[in-house]
Amino acid sequence: MKATAKELRFHSKELLDAVSRGASVVITFRGKPCAKLVPYEDNNLAEYLQSEDGLFGTWRDRDDVECVDGYVRDLRKSRFS
C-alpha cells in the first residue's frame, strides 16, 4: 500500500489501522518513497515475559533480589509492623 506524506498527516489513524491488520505502507514525499510503516514485532518481549525469573527493568540487574514479590513484601512488612 502507498500513501503520500499529506495522507499520513491527515489520515494517520486509518494508515495505522491498516498496519495493525498486517499491511505495510510506503510513505512517499514528492513522488519518491521515503519511509515505510510496518507492523511492530517484538519477539524479545514475548520471550522476556515468559522467562522463569520474572524480573524486569531495574530488578533484572539486581543480584541480591531473586523474587521481586517477596522483596517488596518484606519492605512493606517493616513499614506496617
N, C-alpha and C positions, 0 to 999 in steps of 0.2 A: 504494500500500500504506500502511496506517496501523498505528501501534504506539503503545502508551502509554509514559509515562516509566518505568513499572515494567518493561515488556517490554524497553525499551532497557537498563535496568540489569542484568537477568538474562539477556537473550538478545542481547547486543550483537554477538557473533560471527555469529550467524545473520542479523541485520539487515545487518551489513557485507558478508556474503557475497551477500545479495540486491542490495545496492547495487553490488557489484563485477560482478554479472551485468547491470547496466544499469537496474535498477529505482530509483525514488525512494521514500523512506519519509518520511511525515509523522509527526512525533512529537507526541502530544497530552499535555497536562497538565490534569487535571481536566476532560477532555472537550473542551478547546479546543486547536486547533493552535498549537504554539509553536516548532517547529523543523522543518527538512526536511533529510534526508540525501540527497545526490545524488552521482552518480559524479564523481570529480575528473578534470578535463580541463585539461592544461597545454599549450596549443598553443605557447606561447612556449618551453617546454623543448625540444620536438622541433625547432623551428626553430633554437633556440640550439645544440643539439648538432650540427646539420648545417651550421653556419656554417663558412666556409672557414678562418678563422684558428685555430679550435680553442682559443682562450684562454677561461678561465673563472675565476670567483671573483676573487681579488685580482689575478690575472695579467691580466685583461681591462683593468684600469685602468692598467697599466704601459705607458708609451710607449717605454721603452728595450728592451723584450723583444718580439721578433717571433715567435720559436719557443720555446716553453717547454721542449721536449725538448732542444734544442741548448743552451739556457741552463743547464739542470740538468746536462747532460753536462760543460759547461765548468767548472761549480762542482765537480763530482766529480773531474775531472782534476787540479785543483790540490791536492786532498786526497791523492790516491793517487800523485802524481808525486814 
